[in-house]
Amino acid sequence: MKSLSSIYIFSFAFLFAVTGFTTEVEGQGQEARTEATMAYNNARELAQEGEFLDAIELYRESLNISRSADCEDCGDIAELVENQLPRVYFSRATSAFETFRNDRSVSSAEQAVEYFEDAAEAGEEFGDDQVRDRSRSVIPQVYYNMAVAQYSQEDYSGAIENLDRAIELNANYTLPYYQKALALDASGAGLDEVLGWFDTAIEVGERMGESETVERAKRRAGTELVYQSVQRINEDRYNDALRMLERAAEYVPDNEDLHYRLAEVYNGRGEYNTAIEHANRALELESGGVSDMAKIYFELGIAYKGLEQVSNACNAFEDAAYGDFRDPAMHEMEYELECEGYAAAENGS
């Protein structure tokens, strides 16, 4: 997808390509030509001042006069108008889009859509394929950006409706698929439906070579599955949690939280060796400090404790004794394992 800035470069290049037109008038027989010329030049000035609606009206007035039977030899004026009108329509549309980008209002976005549709029709009317095609390509972007604004305002149904419009107009536009997954998730849709739209975003993104959006979709899908697994873990539903985490691994195989939760699940299932593998992998991937690693070391300690490897368990719990895990780790070392230097009896308790 071309950047939005290219839209404005395109528009302004069109706008300032407008050229003036002057003509000498000789005799009353050329009154119509004079009138057409004046309308053209006034329209040109208005367009350069950003008064696009008035400019369009004057351009069309000039065109009507130059095409009339009263205007002899006015084909050059008509040709100039026909060249400029689609470009002015496009400039009006991009100006409306810029207004939306500033105020983020749905009404501004709807105005931009209407103006781009008008520009596409003008391109069709006057044979300007560039304006026609460019206008049509921008409309899905406007719908997408409108949907993003609605999403931020928690208008999820409105966002979904406009995302569907964007997809209908351009099935190869990746971002609306991703945003629709977010909107559905926020609106309370089922997990499978949400993941289905992430999967579509990934599929389309891979086909279109949009690696950044593909990675975003994978991360968000994987994160959602890991998040959903936590509730199952808290309810001791380890088999259900494991299925979610295995699915998450298809999206984010090298995610530290995924491997931490897998260690937690395998500890809950009594599969301590596998828990150790995932805890160690989580430690390799974790880039935070000791407090971030504490929870992982705690699961590592639980696994070693389950295997009755007391020395390894004590070392792991010692590394876990930070932040929120300090007290539970200390309890394990003092009362459960009676680790050297930490046993309650040695502390005079």
KASULNOR-V143753 format. One record per residue. N is the residue number from 1. SS is DSSP state (H for helix, E for strand, L for the rest). PHI is phi as a letter, one per 30 degrees, with the letter a starting at -180 (none if undefined). Layout:
n = <N & N>
ss = <SS & SS>
phi = <PHI & PHI>
This chain:
n = <1 & 2 & 3 & 4 & 5 & 6 & 7 & 8 & 9 & 10 & 11 & 12 & 13 & 14 & 15 & 16 & 17 & 18 & 19 & 20 & 21 & 22 & 23 & 24 & 25 & 26 & 27 & 28 & 29 & 30 & 31 & 32 & 33 & 34 & 35 & 36 & 37 & 38 & 39 & 40 & 41 & 42 & 43 & 44 & 45 & 46 & 47 & 48 & 49 & 50 & 51 & 52 & 53 & 54 & 55 & 56 & 57 & 58 & 59 & 60 & 61 & 62 & 63 & 64 & 65 & 66 & 67 & 68 & 69 & 70 & 71 & 72 & 73 & 74 & 75 & 76 & 77 & 78 & 79 & 80 & 81 & 82 & 83 & 84 & 85 & 86 & 87 & 88 & 89 & 90 & 91 & 92 & 93 & 94 & 95 & 96 & 97 & 98 & 99 & 100 & 101 & 102 & 103 & 104 & 105 & 106 & 107 & 108 & 109 & 110 & 111 & 112 & 113 & 114 & 115 & 116 & 117 & 118 & 119 & 120 & 121 & 122 & 123 & 124 & 125 & 126 & 127 & 128 & 129 & 130 & 131 & 132 & 133 & 134 & 135 & 136 & 137 & 138 & 139 & 140 & 141 & 142 & 143 & 144 & 145 & 146 & 147 & 148 & 149 & 150 & 151 & 152 & 153 & 154 & 155 & 156 & 157 & 158 & 159 & 160 & 161 & 162 & 163 & 164 & 165 & 166 & 167 & 168 & 169 & 170 & 171 & 172 & 173 & 174 & 175 & 176 & 177 & 178 & 179 & 180 & 181 & 182 & 183 & 184 & 185 & 186 & 187 & 188 & 189 & 190 & 191 & 192 & 193 & 194 & 195 & 196 & 197 & 198 & 199 & 200 & 201 & 202 & 203 & 204 & 205 & 206 & 207 & 208 & 209 & 210 & 211 & 212 & 213 & 214 & 215 & 216 & 217 & 218 & 219 & 220 & 221 & 222 & 223 & 224 & 225 & 226 & 227 & 228 & 229 & 230 & 231 & 232 & 233 & 234 & 235 & 236 & 237 & 238 & 239 & 240 & 241 & 242 & 243 & 244 & 245 & 246 & 247 & 248 & 249 & 250 & 251 & 252 & 253 & 254 & 255 & 256 & 257 & 258 & 259 & 260 & 261 & 262 & 263 & 264 & 265 & 266 & 267 & 268 & 269 & 270 & 271 & 272 & 273 & 274 & 275 & 276 & 277 & 278 & 279 & 280 & 281 & 282 & 283 & 284 & 285 & 286 & 287 & 288 & 289 & 290 & 291 & 292 & 293 & 294 & 295 & 296 & 297 & 298 & 299 & 300 & 301 & 302 & 303 & 304 & 305 & 306 & 307 & 308 & 309 & 310 & 311 & 312 & 313 & 314 & 315 & 316 & 317 & 318 & 319 & 320 & 321 & 322 & 323 & 324 & 325 & 326 & 327 & 328 & 329 & 330 & 331 & 332 & 333 & 334 & 335 & 336 & 337 & 338 & 339 & 340 & 341 & 342 & 343 & 344 & 345 & 346 & 347 & 348 & 349>
ss = <L & L & L & H & H & H & H & H & H & H & H & H & H & H & H & L & L & L & L & L & L & L & L & L & L & L & L & H & H & H & H & H & H & H & H & H & H & H & H & H & H & H & H & H & H & H & H & H & L & L & L & H & H & H & H & H & H & H & H & H & H & H & H & H & H & H & H & L & L & L & L & L & L & L & H & H & H & H & H & H & H & H & H & H & H & H & H & H & H & H & H & H & H & H & H & H & H & H & H & H & H & H & H & L & L & H & H & H & H & H & H & H & H & H & H & H & H & H & H & H & H & H & H & H & H & L & L & L & H & H & H & H & H & H & H & H & H & H & H & H & H & H & H & H & H & H & H & H & H & H & H & H & L & L & L & H & H & H & H & H & H & H & H & H & H & H & H & H & H & L & L & L & L & H & H & H & H & H & H & H & H & H & H & H & H & H & L & L & L & L & H & H & H & H & H & H & H & H & H & H & H & H & H & H & H & H & H & H & L & L & H & H & H & H & H & H & H & H & H & H & H & H & H & H & H & H & H & H & H & H & H & H & H & H & L & L & L & H & H & H & H & H & H & H & H & H & H & H & H & H & H & L & L & L & L & H & H & H & H & H & H & H & H & H & H & H & H & H & L & L & L & H & H & H & H & H & H & H & H & H & H & H & H & H & H & L & L & L & L & H & H & H & H & H & H & H & H & H & H & H & H & H & H & H & H & H & L & L & L & H & H & H & H & H & H & H & H & H & H & H & L & L & H & H & H & H & H & H & H & H & H & H & H & H & H & H & L & L & L & L & L & L & L & L & L & L & L & L & L>
phi = <none & d & d & d & d & d & d & d & e & e & d & d & d & d & d & d & d & d & c & d & b & b & a & d & c & b & i & d & d & c & d & d & d & d & d & d & d & d & d & d & d & d & d & d & d & d & d & d & d & i & c & d & d & d & d & d & d & d & d & d & d & d & d & d & d & d & c & d & d & d & c & d & h & c & d & d & d & e & d & d & d & d & d & d & e & e & d & d & e & d & d & d & d & d & d & d & d & d & d & d & d & d & c & h & c & d & d & d & d & d & d & d & e & e & d & d & d & d & d & d & d & d & d & d & d & c & i & c & d & d & d & e & d & d & d & d & d & d & e & e & d & d & d & d & d & d & d & d & d & d & d & d & c & i & c & d & d & d & d & d & d & d & d & d & d & d & d & d & d & b & d & c & d & d & e & d & d & d & d & d & d & d & d & d & d & d & d & j & d & d & d & d & d & d & d & e & d & d & d & d & d & d & d & d & d & d & d & c & i & c & d & d & d & e & d & d & d & d & d & d & d & d & d & d & d & d & d & d & d & d & d & d & d & d & c & h & c & d & d & d & d & d & d & d & d & d & d & d & d & d & c & b & d & c & c & d & d & e & d & d & d & d & d & d & d & d & d & d & d & i & c & d & d & d & d & d & e & d & d & d & d & d & d & d & d & d & c & d & d & d & d & d & d & e & d & d & d & d & d & d & d & d & d & d & d & d & d & i & c & d & d & d & d & d & d & d & d & d & d & d & d & b & h & d & c & d & d & d & d & d & d & d & d & d & c & d & c & h & d & e & i & b & e & e & d & d & c & i & d>
